[in-house]
Amino acid sequence: MIDLNKLLETLLYSKKDPILFNSAFFFYFFAVFLLCYLAAAKSKRWRVAIYTIFSLYFFYKACGAYVGLILLAAIVDFNLSRWIYHSEKPGFRKGLLTFSIILNLGLLFYFKYMNFFIGVGNDLSVWHFNLIRDIILPIGISFYTFENLSYTIDVYKREIKPVDNFMDYLFFLSFFPKLMMGPIVRAADFIPQISQPYELDSEDIGKGMYLIISGLFKKVIISDFIYQNFVQYIFDDPSKHTGLECLLGVYGYALVIYCDFSGYSDMALGIARWTGFKIPANFDSPYQSSTITEFWRRWHISLSSWLRDYLYIPLGGNRKGKVRQYINLWLTMLIGGFWHGASWNFIFWGGLHGTALAVDKVRIDAQKKRGGAPAGWKGTVLKIGGIFFTFHFVCFCWIFFKASTFHDSWALINQIVHDFQPEVWLELYNGYTMVFWVMLGAFILHFLPKRSENFAERTMARFPVWGSIAVMALFIYILVQVKSADTMLPIYLQF
C-alpha cells in the first residue's frame, strides 16, 4: 500500500535532500518526464510546455521557493530584450541593457556574494553588519544569469532577434539538464532547435546513452568514490597526513573536480540528445593539454568562451597593445575565479590562472617570432613536457580551489615540500588499494586518444540496444567490484 504522506514528503522540496542527477529520485523523475514528453512528441507547443513544467519542478525540488527567481529573470529579460530590439533610440536601448545587467548581476551578487562582502567590510572595520542568516545559493543561478546576460547583450548588438514566444524563452532558461553544472548554453544555439520536429534516430539513442552512462561512470565510480574514500580526508586536515598522501590527494582531487563537472555535463548532453537537442561539448580531455592556453580551450568550454566573448573582448582583448592584453587576460580569469565562489581562495585561483595565461601569451608571441614550434622529436619532447608541467600547475591551483582557507592550502603544500615520507607508500597502498586502482584507471581512460571515444560512440550508435545493455552491465559490474572493497559508497549506491 502506498504511504501518501511519505510520497508527498518525497515530492516536496527538502533542504537536506535536493534532487541530483545521480540520485534515485531523479531516475523516477526522468522516467515520468520522458513518458510525458514522448506522448507529446508531435506537438511543439506541448513539448515545450511539458519540458518547461518538469524543468520548473526540477528547480523547485533543487532549491524550493527560489524557483521564482528564474521566472522573474525570464519575464524581465524576455520583455527588456524585445524593447531593446525594437527601439531606435540609442540612449534608451543602452539604459534598458544597463538595467538588465544590474538586475541580473544584482540578484547573483545578493545570493552569492553579499555575506562575503559584509565579512570583508567587517574585517576592515568599514562597517559592522551582521551576516545574513539562512541565505541559500539558488541552484543554477550562476548559469542562468550568464545565459540571460548573453541573450540580452546579443539582442542589443542585434546579433540575434528576440524570442516572440515567452514560453520558448522560459523553456530555454529553465532547461533542466544544464541546471546543476552547465554547460552555459547560448540562446542563438538553442532556441532555433525548439521549433524543429522531434526526431530520434539510432545515432541519437546511442550517443545519448553513451553520454549518460559515461557521465554516471565519471560521477559515481570515479568522483564520488575517490572523494568519499580518500580526498576528503586529506583536505579536511592536511597537517595530519604525510606529504605523499597530500600529493596523491591533490591528484585525486584533480580527477574528482574533472569527473564531477564533466560527468554532469555529459549527462546533460545525453539527456538533451534524447529529447531532440544538441548542446556543444563542455570538456575535451583537458589534462591532455600541453599549455595553460590549451587547457582553457578544453576545460569548461562554455564558461571559457563566455568569459572571452562577454568580458575579455569588451575589456579590449588584444586590440589595445600587448601589456593591456596581458592585463585583460589576468582580469578575466580573476573575475572568472570569483564567479566560482565567494572566497579569497577562488579569487587567488583565478589570479594564478590569469597570470599563467598572460605568461603563456608572452611565450606564444616569442615562439611566433622564432618561426613557430619545433618539429620532430624536439616538438614531441616539448609537448610531453608541456603536458606534465601544465597538469601539475593546474593541480597546484586546485589546492586553493578546494581548500577551505589559505591556511589549509599552505598547510597541504608545506606537507608535500617538507614532510613527503615516500617510505609510507606500501602502507598507504594497502590502506587505499581500490582507491588507487580507480585513480589509475581514470587517468588511463582520460589519456586515451580521442579516436577511442569516437569508436565507443559509433559502436553505441550502430547497436544502440545491445550496446546500451553491454555498457550498463559493465557499469553494474564495476560498481559491484568497488562495493566489494572495504570502502564507503555514497548512500544512494549502498544496496
C-alpha positions in Angstrom: 0.0 0.0 0.0 1.3 3.5 -0.9 2.0 5.8 2.0 0.6 9.1 0.7 2.3 11.1 3.4 5.7 9.6 2.5 5.0 10.1 -1.2 4.1 13.8 -0.6 7.2 14.3 1.6 9.3 12.8 -1.3 7.8 15.1 -3.9 8.2 18.3 -1.9 11.4 20.2 -1.6 13.8 19.2 1.2 16.8 21.3 2.0 18.5 18.1 3.3 17.7 16.1 0.2 17.8 18.2 -3.0 17.4 16.5 -6.3 20.7 15.3 -8.0 21.3 13.7 -11.4 22.8 10.6 -9.7 20.0 10.2 -7.1 17.4 7.5 -7.1 14.6 10.2 -7.2 16.0 11.6 -10.4 15.6 8.3 -12.3 11.9 8.2 -11.4 11.5 11.9 -12.3 13.3 11.4 -15.6 11.2 8.3 -16.5 7.9 10.1 -15.9 9.2 13.1 -17.8 10.3 11.0 -20.8 7.0 9.2 -21.0 5.1 12.5 -21.0 7.5 14.1 -23.4 7.3 11.2 -25.9 3.5 11.3 -25.7 3.6 14.9 -26.8 6.3 14.4 -29.4 4.3 15.5 -32.4 3.2 18.9 -30.9 5.8 21.6 -30.5 3.6 23.5 -28.1 3.0 20.5 -25.8 6.7 19.5 -25.9 7.7 23.0 -24.7 5.0 23.0 -22.1 5.9 19.6 -20.6 9.6 20.3 -20.7 9.2 23.7 -19.0 6.8 22.3 -16.3 9.2 19.5 -15.5 12.2 21.9 -15.5 10.5 24.3 -13.1 9.6 21.4 -10.9 13.3 20.3 -11.0 14.3 23.8 -9.9 11.7 23.7 -7.1 13.0 20.3 -6.0 16.5 21.6 -6.0 16.0 24.9 -4.3 12.4 25.3 -3.2 10.8 28.7 -3.5 13.8 30.2 -5.2 12.3 28.7 -8.4 10.6 32.1 -8.5 13.9 33.8 -9.4 14.1 32.1 -12.7 10.5 33.0 -13.5 11.3 36.6 -12.6 14.5 36.6 -14.7 12.7 35.1 -17.7 9.8 37.7 -17.5 12.1 40.7 -17.1 14.7 39.8 -19.8 12.1 38.5 -22.3 10.4 41.9 -22.2 13.6 44.0 -21.9 15.2 42.3 -24.9 12.1 43.0 -27.1 12.1 46.7 -26.1 15.8 46.9 -26.8 15.5 45.3 -30.2 12.5 47.4 -31.4 13.7 50.7 -30.1 15.7 53.1 -32.3 16.9 55.4 -29.5 20.5 54.5 -28.6 20.3 56.1 -25.1 17.1 54.2 -24.3 18.4 50.9 -25.6 21.6 51.3 -23.6 19.6 52.2 -20.5 17.5 49.1 -20.8 20.6 46.9 -21.3 22.2 48.5 -18.2 19.1 47.8 -16.2 19.1 44.2 -17.3 22.8 43.8 -16.4 22.3 45.4 -13.0 19.3 43.3 -12.2 20.8 40.0 -13.2 24.2 40.7 -11.5 22.4 42.2 -8.5 20.5 39.0 -7.8 23.6 37.0 -8.3 25.6 39.3 -6.0 23.0 39.2 -3.3 22.7 35.4 -3.1 26.3 34.5 -3.8 28.5 37.4 -2.6 26.6 39.5 -0.1 27.8 37.7 3.0 31.4 37.7 1.6 31.5 41.5 1.2 29.8 42.0 4.6 32.5 39.9 6.1 35.3 41.8 4.3 33.8 45.1 5.4 33.6 43.9 9.0 37.2 42.7 8.9 38.4 46.0 7.6 36.2 47.9 10.1 34.5 49.7 7.2 31.1 48.7 8.6 29.7 46.4 11.2 26.8 44.4 9.9 25.6 41.0 10.9 25.8 38.3 8.2 22.5 37.5 6.5 21.2 34.3 8.1 19.6 31.4 6.2 20.6 32.8 2.8 20.8 29.9 0.3 22.5 30.0 -3.0 19.8 29.0 -5.6 20.9 26.1 -7.7 21.9 27.1 -11.2 21.7 30.9 -10.7 25.3 31.4 -11.9 24.5 29.6 -15.1 21.1 31.1 -16.0 22.4 34.6 -15.0 25.1 34.3 -17.6 22.6 32.9 -20.2 20.3 35.9 -19.5 23.2 38.4 -19.9 24.5 36.9 -23.1 21.0 36.8 -24.6 20.2 40.4 -23.8 23.6 41.6 -24.9 23.4 39.7 -28.2 19.9 41.2 -28.8 21.3 44.7 -28.0 24.1 44.2 -30.6 21.4 42.9 -33.0 23.3 39.7 -33.5 20.1 37.7 -32.8 16.4 38.5 -32.9 14.4 38.4 -29.6 12.2 35.4 -29.0 8.5 36.0 -29.8 7.0 33.4 -27.5 7.6 33.8 -23.8 7.2 30.0 -23.2 10.1 29.4 -25.6 12.3 31.7 -23.6 11.3 30.3 -20.3 12.0 26.8 -21.7 15.4 27.9 -22.8 16.3 29.4 -19.5 14.9 26.7 -17.3 16.1 23.7 -19.4 16.8 21.3 -16.5 19.6 19.1 -18.0 22.0 22.0 -17.7 20.9 23.2 -14.3 23.5 21.7 -12.0 26.8 22.4 -13.6 26.1 23.7 -17.1 27.1 24.0 -19.8 26.2 27.6 -20.3 24.0 27.5 -23.4 23.7 30.4 -25.8 20.2 31.3 -27.0 21.4 31.6 -30.6 22.4 27.9 -30.5 19.4 26.5 -28.5 16.3 28.4 -29.4 16.2 27.6 -33.1 16.1 23.9 -32.2 12.8 24.4 -30.3 10.8 24.6 -33.5 12.4 21.7 -35.2 10.4 18.5 -35.5 11.3 15.9 -32.8 13.0 13.1 -34.5 15.1 10.4 -32.7 17.3 8.1 -34.7 19.7 5.3 -33.6 22.6 7.7 -33.5 20.8 10.0 -31.0 19.9 7.0 -28.9 23.4 5.5 -28.9 25.1 8.9 -28.4 22.7 9.9 -25.7 23.1 6.5 -23.8 26.9 6.7 -24.2 27.0 10.3 -22.7 24.6 9.4 -19.9 26.5 6.2 -18.9 29.9 7.8 -19.2 28.7 10.8 -17.1 27.3 8.4 -14.4 30.6 6.5 -14.5 32.7 9.6 -14.1 30.4 11.0 -11.3 29.7 7.8 -9.3 32.5 5.3 -9.9 35.3 7.9 -10.1 34.5 11.2 -8.5 32.2 10.3 -5.6 34.2 7.1 -4.7 37.6 8.8 -4.7 36.3 11.8 -2.8 34.5 10.0 -0.1 37.2 7.4 0.5 40.4 9.4 0.2 40.3 13.1 -0.9 38.0 14.5 1.7 40.2 13.1 4.5 43.3 14.8 3.0 41.7 18.2 2.6 39.8 18.1 5.9 43.1 18.4 7.8 46.3 18.2 5.6 48.6 18.5 8.6 47.6 15.0 9.8 48.9 13.4 6.6 52.3 12.9 5.1 53.4 14.8 2.0 53.0 11.7 -0.2 49.4 11.4 1.0 48.8 15.1 0.3 50.3 14.9 -3.2 48.1 11.8 -4.0 45.2 13.6 -2.5 45.8 16.5 -4.9 46.0 14.1 -7.9 42.8 12.5 -6.6 41.0 15.9 -6.4 42.1 16.7 -10.0 40.1 13.6 -11.0 37.2 14.5 -8.7 36.7 18.0 -9.9 37.0 16.9 -13.6 34.8 13.9 -13.3 32.2 15.8 -11.3 31.9 18.7 -13.7 32.3 16.7 -16.9 30.2 13.9 -15.6 27.2 16.2 -15.0 27.9 17.9 -18.4 27.9 14.5 -20.2 24.6 13.5 -18.6 23.1 16.9 -19.6 24.3 16.4 -23.2 22.9 12.9 -23.3 19.5 13.8 -21.8 19.3 16.7 -24.3 20.2 14.4 -27.2 17.4 12.0 -26.2 14.9 14.9 -26.2 16.0 16.3 -29.6 18.5 19.0 -28.6 22.2 19.1 -29.4 24.4 21.0 -26.8 28.1 21.6 -27.5 30.5 19.6 -25.5 31.8 21.3 -22.4 35.1 19.3 -21.8 37.7 17.8 -24.1 40.2 15.8 -22.1 41.7 18.9 -20.5 44.6 17.2 -18.8 46.0 16.3 -22.2 46.8 20.0 -22.7 50.4 20.9 -23.2 49.9 24.6 -22.3 47.6 26.5 -20.0 46.1 28.3 -23.0 45.1 24.9 -24.5 43.8 23.8 -21.1 41.3 26.7 -21.1 40.2 25.7 -24.6 39.4 22.2 -23.3 38.1 22.9 -19.7 34.6 24.2 -19.1 34.5 25.3 -22.7 31.1 27.1 -22.4 32.4 29.2 -19.5 35.8 29.9 -21.2 34.0 31.1 -24.4 31.5 33.2 -22.4 34.3 35.0 -20.5 36.1 35.6 -23.8 33.1 37.0 -25.6 31.5 39.0 -22.9 34.4 40.0 -20.6 37.8 39.7 -22.3 36.8 41.2 -25.6 34.8 44.1 -24.1 37.8 44.9 -21.9 39.8 45.4 -25.0 41.0 41.9 -25.8 44.2 42.1 -27.8 43.2 45.4 -29.6 45.0 47.8 -27.2 48.6 46.6 -27.1 50.4 43.7 -25.6 50.5 45.0 -22.0 46.8 45.7 -22.0 46.1 42.3 -23.4 48.0 40.6 -20.6 46.1 42.7 -18.0 42.8 41.8 -19.7 43.7 38.1 -19.5 44.5 38.4 -15.9 41.4 40.4 -15.0 39.2 38.0 -17.0 40.4 35.0 -15.1 40.3 36.9 -11.8 36.7 37.6 -12.3 36.1 34.0 -13.6 37.6 32.7 -10.3 35.3 34.9 -8.3 32.3 33.6 -10.4 33.1 30.1 -9.0 32.5 31.2 -5.4 32.6 33.9 -2.8 36.1 33.2 -1.3 39.6 34.7 -1.5 40.7 31.2 -2.4 38.7 31.3 -5.7 40.0 34.8 -6.4 43.6 33.7 -5.9 42.9 30.6 -8.1 41.6 32.8 -10.9 44.6 35.2 -10.4 47.0 32.3 -10.8 45.4 31.1 -14.0 45.2 34.7 -15.3 48.9 35.2 -14.6 49.8 31.9 -16.3 47.7 32.8 -19.4 49.5 36.1 -19.7 52.9 34.4 -19.4 51.9 31.8 -21.9 50.8 34.5 -24.3 54.3 36.0 -24.0 55.7 32.6 -24.8 53.4 32.2 -27.8 54.4 35.6 -29.2 58.1 34.8 -28.8 57.7 31.5 -30.4 56.0 33.1 -33.4 58.9 35.4 -33.9 61.3 32.4 -33.9 59.3 30.8 -36.7 56.9 28.6 -34.8 57.1 25.5 -32.5 59.9 22.9 -33.1 59.0 19.9 -35.2 60.1 16.3 -35.0 61.4 14.6 -31.8 62.1 18.0 -30.2 58.5 19.0 -30.7 57.3 15.7 -29.2 59.6 16.0 -26.2 58.4 19.6 -25.6 54.7 18.5 -25.9 55.1 15.7 -23.4 57.0 18.1 -21.0 54.3 20.7 -21.6 51.6 18.2 -20.6 53.5 17.2 -17.5 54.1 20.8 -16.5 50.6 22.1 -17.3 48.9 19.2 -15.4 51.0 19.9 -12.3 50.4 23.7 -12.5 46.7 23.0 -12.7 46.9 20.6 -9.8 48.8 23.3 -7.8 46.0 25.7 -8.4 43.3 23.1 -7.5 44.8 23.2 -4.0 43.5 26.7 -3.5 40.2 25.9 -5.3 39.4 23.0 -3.0 40.9 24.1 0.4 38.6 25.9 2.8 41.1 28.6 3.7 44.6 29.9 2.7 45.9 28.3 5.9 44.7 24.9 4.8 46.2 25.4 1.3 49.6 26.3 2.5 49.5 23.6 5.2 49.0 21.0 2.4 51.8 22.5 0.3 54.0 22.5 3.4 53.4 18.8 4.0 54.3 18.0 0.4 57.5 20.1 0.5 58.8 19.4 4.0 57.2 16.0 5.1 57.0 13.9 2.0 57.9 10.5 3.6 58.0 8.2 0.4 58.7 5.2 2.6 55.0 5.1 3.7 53.9 4.2 0.1 53.3 0.4 0.8 51.3 1.1 3.9 49.3 3.8 2.1 48.7 1.4 -0.9 47.4 -1.3 1.4 45.0 1.1 3.1 43.6 2.6 -0.1 44.1 -0.2 -2.7 40.8 0.2 -4.5 41.0 4.0 -4.5 44.4 4.0 -6.2 43.3 1.5 -8.8 40.3 3.6 -9.6 42.6 6.6 -9.9 45.0 4.8 -12.1 42.1 3.5 -14.3 40.7 7.0 -14.5 43.9 8.6 -15.6 44.4 5.9 -18.3 40.9 6.5 -19.6 41.5 10.2 -19.7 44.7 10.0 -21.6 43.4 7.5 -24.2 43.4 9.1 -27.7 40.2 10.7 -29.0 39.6 8.0 -31.5 38.9 5.6 -28.7 36.0 7.7 -27.5 34.8 8.1 -31.1 34.9 4.4 -31.6 32.8 3.8 -28.5 30.3 6.4 -29.6 30.0 4.9 -33.1 29.5 1.4 -31.7 26.7 2.6 -29.4 25.1 4.4 -32.3 25.3 1.3 -34.5 24.0 -1.1 -31.9 22.0 1.2 -29.5 20.1 -1.5 -27.7 22.8 -4.1 -27.3 25.4 -1.5 -26.8 23.4 0.1 -24.0 22.8 -3.3 -22.3 26.5 -4.1 -22.5 27.7 -0.7 -21.1 25.1 -0.9 -18.3 26.2 -4.4 -17.4 29.8 -3.2 -17.3 28.8 -0.3 -15.2 27.0 -2.5 -12.7 29.9 -5.0 -12.6 32.4 -2.3 -11.8 30.0 -0.9 -9.2 29.8 -4.3 -7.5 33.6 -4.7 -7.6 34.0 -1.3 -6.0 31.4 -2.1 -3.4 33.1 -5.4 -2.5 36.2 -3.4 -1.3 36.2 -2.3 2.3 35.3 1.3 1.4 32.4 3.6 1.6 29.9 4.3 -1.2 27.5 7.2 -1.4 24.2 6.5 0.4 22.3 6.2 -2.9 24.5 3.3 -4.0 24.5 1.3 -0.8 22.3 -1.6 -1.9 
